[in-house]
């Protein structure tokens, strides 16, 4: 199945992998009428290379299961639900402020800061909300501790994180990166790595986030409307903060919800 059919059948997860690896920049992620990101192809730029079809997480995912497991882990998992694993742990950041302002203990933020400071990576693919359009997510490559912290916390909205893969591919030859994403993002990245060995060498850490389904942008707009907040008046938004289990915080004009 090609990407056009995946979009038509509403199977697209909006991960941005196809846009992030298109060699001619023929694909752009846009928000559709249902409030989700979908790829829009410029047929004049498209060379019909088929790479977008090969890396789509929703395309041939069942038939690729065995190949992906052998590629990543060198074996097929005995447990289809948990997959390949060494052990299971519970953890949290020992930085109390970071833990309090993060989601689920701030583990990912703390891991990224640690591996950056230890020189394991030069940057990390993460997502923050746009400064001047705070209801829209902004995937980017964080290269400092401050930039990593700016991206901490859950984003309960569509995020086309993998649009940044081209920046990793085009980075300096000796640079290494971590990537953070939902299962669809990580699956897309792994499929690209199977086709582009250069990317596999550059990405040394994959951090996956548990997902129970992506919420439409209309979900956030519905909450704002119920609270009497106009979306154009929102200055910044945090979907989860202030400890466990966390609270949604919206800074709008001179008030905080």
URFEN-V143172 format. One record per residue. D_CENTER is the distance of its C-alpha to the mean C-alpha in whole Angstrom. Layout:
d_center
D_CENTER
D_CENTER
This chain:
d_center
23
22
19
22
23
19
19
23
22
19
17
14
11
10
7
9
10
13
13
12
15
18
21
22
19
21
18
16
14
16
16
19
21
20
17
14
12
14
15
19
21
24
26
28
26
25
27
26
25
23
20
17
19
19
15
14
13
16
18
21
18
22
24
21
21
24
23
19
21
23
21
19
22
25
26
25
24
27
25
23
22
21
21
22
22
24
24
23
23
22
21
21
21
25
24
25
24
21
21
22
20
16
15
17
19
16
16
13
14
17
16
15
18
20
19
19
22
23
23
21
18
18
15
11
8
7
7
10
12
15
18
20
18
17
16
13
10
10
7
10
11
13
17
18
19
19
16
14
16
15
11
12
12
11
10
11
11
9
6
6
4
6
9
10
11
14
14
14
17
19
19
22
23
23
20
18
14
12
8
6
4
6
9
8
6
8
11
10
10
13
15
15
16
19
20
19
21
20
16
17
20
17
14
16
14
11
10
9
9
11
11
14
13
11
14
15
16
19
19
18
21
23
23
24
27
28
28
30
27
27
23
25
26
23
23
20
18
17
16
17
19
23
23
22
22
21
22
20
21
22
24
26
29
31
30
27
27
